[in-house]
C-alpha cells in the first residue's frame, strides 16, 4: 500500500510564512487591547494583545507583539504626550504592525507605530459610556443628595499609608483648631490593583458606617494613567451609591474624574479636602456663635418688653384698685344709715309670715274641726280611721267639741269602689 502524500511540519510552517509574507507585505493598522506589557533589560517591549467580545469580556482573538528597542522610546514618548497615559495593560490601541511568522515562535506582530488619537478617543468613549450608564441606572446624584451632618469630624480615609498626600491631609487637620478623628483604610490608589483595592476598602467602611461622618478618598498627584482607575465603572458606581458622603482629593488639577463627578464633594488635592473639612467646621462654629448672639439679644429684648408690660399692668392694677376702693367706700357711706330700717322691715315681714302661719295652723287644729261638727272615735285606746278596724258589738268612745260619749256598735258598713256600701256583720 502506497504511503499517503504528505509534507513535513517545517514545510507547512514555511508555506504559512510565505503566504503571510505575500498577503501582508506592507504594515497594517490593527486595533486591540493590551492584555500584558513588559519591557526587558535590553529595551525591547513585549505585549500580549487581545480582542474581547460579549458581555463577559472573554477574548475572541489573541496575539503576541513586540516593539524593538530602536522604536520603543519614540513610540512610548509620543503616546504619553498625545494621551497623557503610559502604555499599560487595559488600554485600547491602534498599532501599525508588520505581520510575522516564525517556524518556532509562531504568529506575532512587529509594531512600528501607535496612534495616540485612537486610544484617546477610546478612553473618551469609555468615559462617556460610564457616565451614561450611571445616569441611566439612577445613581448619578445619589451621593450628592445625602443629608450630611453639619460638622464632619469622624473621617474614614481611603488612601495608601505611605502616600505623601495622606500625610499632608493629616497635617492640615492637626493644625486646625478643631478636633478630628481619622481612621485609615489602607488601599492601593494607583496601578492595576487600585480599583479592586479601593472597592474593598469601601466595603470595610460600610460594615462600620455608623462610626463615621464621611469618607475621604485621597491620593497625591500622578499621570492620567495613574488616575485612570477613578474613571472605572465599578469603582464609580460604589462611590455614587455609598451611604456616607464621599470627599475626593485625587491630586489632579487638569482633569475631573468620574469619581469626582459622583462624589458628595470633589476637591483637587488631599490638603484641599482637609481644608474643606476645617472650613465646614468653622462655618458651623460661626453659625452657632451667631445663633447664640441672636438668642441673647432676643432674650434681652423680650425680657425688657416683659418688664415694661409688667410695670404697665402694675400701674393699671393700682389705678383699678384705687377706683374700686373709692366706689366701695362711697357705697358703704351711702348705706351706713340704712341697717336699722332694713332690720325693721325684715322683722315686720317675718312677723306677717308668722301670723299667717298661726292662722293656718289654728284653722286645721282638731278642736276647730270638732267645733265644725266632726267627731273623733277611739277604741281600745287608739283612734279609728277605718270601719274595718271595728266590728259589731265593740264599744267606742265618741269625742265631741264639748264632751265625749260611749256607744256600742250595732253594725258596720265599708265603702268600696263607686261608693257602694258593704255591710259587715
MIBATOR-978324 format. One record per residue (C-alpha): x, y, z. Coordinates in pm, whole numbers, plus 50000, padded with zeros to 5 digits. Layout:
<atoms>
XYZ;...
</atoms>
This chain:
<atoms>
500005000050000;501425033549897;502115059250166;499745089850156;501195121650012;502455144650292;504665174050383;506815179450688;505935203050970;508765226150869;507475227350512;503995235550642;505365263350859;507345277450568;504255276550349;502285295750609;505105320950639;505295325850260;501525330450243;501525356350520;504545374450375;502865376350036;499485386250178;500785411750431;503865425250260;503205460150395;502385470250756;498695470450862;496875490651123;495475467351391;493165476851682;493425456352000;493595458052379;496845454552565;496475424452796;500095423852913;503135445852853;506755441452962;509975459552881;513055437952927;516565448053025;517605453052661;514835478452599;512605456252385;508885458352468;506795426452459;503005427852451;500065403952461;497205417652251;493605405852277;490215413552137;487285407452369;483685400352285;480415395252466;479235408452800;481695386852996;484755400952820;486175367152713;488955371152449;487905361552100;491385367051948;494915368752090;498405375351952;501925383052065;503545415751964;506835433652019;508365467951980;512095467351925;514275488752148;515145510651849;511485521751822;510075518252176;511365551252332;509955571452041;506595553252037;506165554352416;507055591352437;504685600852154;501885580552310;502345596352654;502435631252500;499325625352295;497175608052557;498675617252893;498905579752956;501695554452964;501375523152759;499805499453007;497505469453029;493845476452968;494365503252703;492945500152354;495505509052087;495675512551712;499075498551616;500895498851284;502465464351262;504235440251035;502725405451030;505485379851100;505565342551132;508385321351272;508665284051243;509435281051616;507705310651776;504655311951551;502485342051464;503345376851602;503135413751523;506095437151499;504765471651599;506395501451433;503975529051546;500915535751766;498235562051702;497595581452029;494395597051890;492705563151869;493435555052235;492415589952341;489115586252157;488535551952304;489185564852655;486755593352599;484215569052457;484535545752756;484325575352992;481125587552827;479655552552833;480365550253208;478695583853270;475625574153066;475335540353239;475465556053588;472855581753485;470575555453331;470795534353648;469635564453851;472685565654081;474455596153937;473155620654200;472765596854495;475885605554696;475485643054640;471895640954769;472885625755106;471825646555407;475285652055556;475965663155915;476845699755963;480195690456117;482175661355970;484735651456232;484815613356219;486545606555888;487265572955723;490225577855488;490865555655186;494505560355089;497895544155088;499525546455430;502815556355265;501325583055039;502555618555086;499015630455021;497775611955331;500475628155545;499565662455407;495905655755483;496615646455846;498985675655896;496405700755772;493805687556015;496235686856308;497005723856257;493325733456272;491615744856596;489085716556565;489285680456669;489015653156405;489115615256441;490875599056143;490705561756062;492825549455772;491645521455543;494845513055359;494465506754985;496335508454656;495415541054483;497185535254152;498115506453929;496255475553812;495095465954163;493835500654259;490205496154157;489665463554348;491675476054647;489635508154683;486335489254642;487465465254916;488285494555149;484865510055087;483245476555169;485075475355502;483855510455585;480235500855513;480505474155781;481025501156046;479475531455876;477695543456194;481145552356334;481875578156061;480505611055929;482215609655587;484765591755368;487845608855223;489175591954907;492615607854860;495915603554682;498705626054563;499305637554209;500085614753920;499765609353549;496455603753376;497175566553354;497845565253729;494425580453790;492525560553530;491025537153791;488905566353916;487035565253583;486255527953610;482565519453620;482645495853920;484535520054143;482405549954040;479195530054097;480365522154452;481165558754519;477855570854375;475805546954591;477895549354907;475765555755218;478165581955359;479285614655195;482415608054987;485015635654956;487575631154677;491035646454668;492695627154389;495505651354324;494975662553965;494465698153850;493545694453483;491035666353451;487995657253657;487475620053710;484065603653709;484595595454077;484835633154135;481605638553944;479555614154155;481145622354492;479485644354756;482305669954720;485285669754482;488495687554583;491725688754387;494185676054650;494245658054988;495215690955152;492195707554992;489925680455137;491315687255484;490875724655431;487265719055324;486575699455644;488175726455858;486215753655679;482945734455725;483605731256100;484445768356112;481195777055937;479285756556193;481065773956482;480325807756325;476685798156279;476495786756642;478115818956763;475695839356555;472775819156687;473995824257046;474255861856993;470785862856840;469405842157125;470995865057385;469705896357207;466235881557169;466225871657536;467245906457647;464685922657418;461845900557532;462835903957897;462815941757865;459445941257688;458035918157956;459325941358231;457635971158066;454405951858029;454585940858393;455125976558512;452215988358299;449955961858446;451065970958796;450066006958728;446735995758586;446175973858889;446936002359131;444606025458940;441775999958926;442245991059293;442036027859394;438866033259191;437246001659331;438166011759686;436686046259635;433436031859495;433056007359782;433786034360036;431106056659883;428626027659874;429246019960240;428866056360329;425536057660145;424296026460322;425586034760673;422116048760779;420016020360643;420805989960859;418155998561124;415486004760862;416395972960684;416225953561011;412795967661097;411445959760753;412795924560779;411255919061124;407855932561011;407895909860711;408755879760922;406015889061173;403415888660896;404635854460785;404345841061140;400805854761181;399705838660856;401205805460964;399445807461302;396105813061132;396615783560905;397595761161197;394615772461401;392235765761113;393425729861091;393605721861466;391495692061599;389505714761828;388495736461533;387395705761341;385335692661638;383615726361662;382605722661298;380625690961387;383215664161331;383735636861594;386765615861699;386205578361758;388555558261976;388515521362066;390985503162281;392965534962336;393525541661967;391895564561714;389725547961449;390355557461087;388555528760907;385325509060958;387395477960910;389085484261245;385955476161443;383155450761448;379535449861565;379295447961943;382535467262008;382405497162238;383725530462117;384375564462270;382985593862071;384675626862143;382835658962059;383765695662090;382365698862441;382505663262578;382585625762498;380095596662458;380365559062494;378485537462245;378095501362128;378425493161753;375375475961605;376755471161253;379475484861021;379445495060656;382605496560436;382705519760135;384385503859840;384605511959463;381965536359331;380935543059695;378865511159709;378205502560077;379115468660206;377755457160538;379995438160773;378335418061046;
</atoms>
